């Protein structure tokens, strides 16, 4: 199949689909039989960086012949009983209702006159019954169009449909025009394409943790031309941090790490917008900021940071990358198997709870206020070894994945593996994620796609 | 100040219900969690005094986060032996305290509530 068009982020209403849900929907709609198939999506709500977001959290497949039947006015339609059951669920679960079907074609799609007429006939009453956003979505493998009927009586078009998978896919009714980017990014644009570069320019990216790894991430994200950086850390620079913080100077000791990060970002790219949050990520202000991002980099140690970034990824359908380095020491002080980890956290998959990367007790300790945290740690930790070259290795793996994902350059969109480097034995391994079907976070029975309906705080 | 998140508010209500008849204070921690103190809880005649306060923090990450550690007043063993492992003297919210550090392995957030754990901690302490 031809390569999917790269579309920069668009202003206005968007719909985000978790990759598993998109895979199931695609399999159902885009069958080789060329037949007509339908479904309903239920979606949560959130405010996004460029407009309101619908967060697809459940897919109700319409069985052909029973739920998807020959229509009175057009080819096929959802059966009344199917529609009734779905819209009542939308009402009861405070979810948007979107009826989905596919058209032939690839890079462009639009509703037919028959489709639009059926919206006029049916959606006003469905909107009244549910009290939610009600609408239609028409898809091809590369394009999406949506007609949204809003509770206030107005109507809106879906600007884009986002699938954060191995590539960060953005579907529009038709491909974006020529990309616009700053000539200084010409060399990057020759790999990413003008539209790929413009995509970076429009993204809002959070970096949680501005220590050794976070410092490298901020520097490179700014130089890549990312449009807006949300910078989260509550700590100040310590003398022992200096060897690992980009452009840090002795005079920076005692300065807030957010200050250093803002300074570096603006020096690297004066056009970048920065949002420093001098708090830990679990603070409501930090949580509110990351919930409105396009991507989150987790470069902070600690179970609290892992939990809350994972929560944002699952609840708000935001892709995230956890980046870390471990240099284990034996009791005798000997260096063990060093490893760097770059873990992709995707909505509905690669959940850190499913992968058992969060410990409930350590989370409880980490969530204590600072004064109590140290005392609560029954076996207190000691500072871990940390070296800038290992931080750079981990950060580079994460950033290259991010850049290729945003430009649609990964060859296998279903590849969501984490990457582990073991420098002492020169190994690079891929680790597939685990999935707990009963997970409280990454399933539709849990927090997946709940958006603002279930505020983290 | 940020109020309690719903899961923490529910947990506090459950603690109040479990320890009905005992004063229970819940103070918001500023990020949606609460410091909870239950006063005048009986432990065992093997301690002096035989009743004391019990304190713990329910964070905004509950129920995914455990409730850990727990704190009681600085009671002594009636047999004058030192306290065993997982019990250490400290200060908690300006009160002299003993920290009780008991993890919950195989914790199930759907079942292992703050109230249940508080009860288990008291039972464990009485058994020391």
Interface residues (C-beta under 8 A of the other chain):
Chain A: X282 X283 X284 X304 X307 X308 X353 X358 X360 X361 X363 X364 X365 X367 X368 X369 X372 X375 X376 X378 X440 X441 X455 X456 X457
Chain B: X2 X5 X29 X30 X31 X32 X33 X57 X59 X60 X61 X64 X65 X66 X67 X68 X69 X86 X88 X90 X91 X92 X99 X101 X103 X104 X107 X109 X110
